[in-house]
């Protein structure tokens, strides 16, 4: 099926062309084709692996939101469209399972009680340290800054950081380790 954008024939299959059309021109017709083709397969995959119908549909929705957002990261030389989409769906399923298994916070726990207000000097010292740390992070190499931003400030899993940046997972972990080594050498344990 032809989509609104003409793409080169270097892509292995029609599904790859659909993803490229979504990436390059946000082609809704191509996205609909992807959804119609893969949504039932993802739902079936989830149900075959123990998910309820509702959870499977939630995984499909989450996966397709991520497919829309990350279509520009698809590289048909590295993986087929199906493999790429199922990897996103698998990660969405894992994220939803983790989210459901998190314990609810017990707001009656003394941990949540208001502590004594900090002294103005303690607040100033904390702000000073925070500014020093932010300035130090800005001086780190760009690759380390980028990985720290995604992994810690945006709270993305290391595997998602690797996928988003198009680098191996080991490289992500190495950059984080090197950044923390430099931070520790400057500030000690944080």
Secondary structure, DSSP 8 states (H G I E B T S, - for coil): ---SS---TTSSSHHHHHHHHHHHH--HHHHHHHHHHHHHHHHHHHHHTT--HHHHHHHHHHHHHHHHHHGGG--TTTS-HHHHHHHHHHHHHHHHHHHHHS----TTSGGGS------HHHHHHHHHHHHHHHHHHHTS-HHHHHHHIIIIIS---HHHHHHHHT--HHHHHHHHHHHHHHHHHHH---
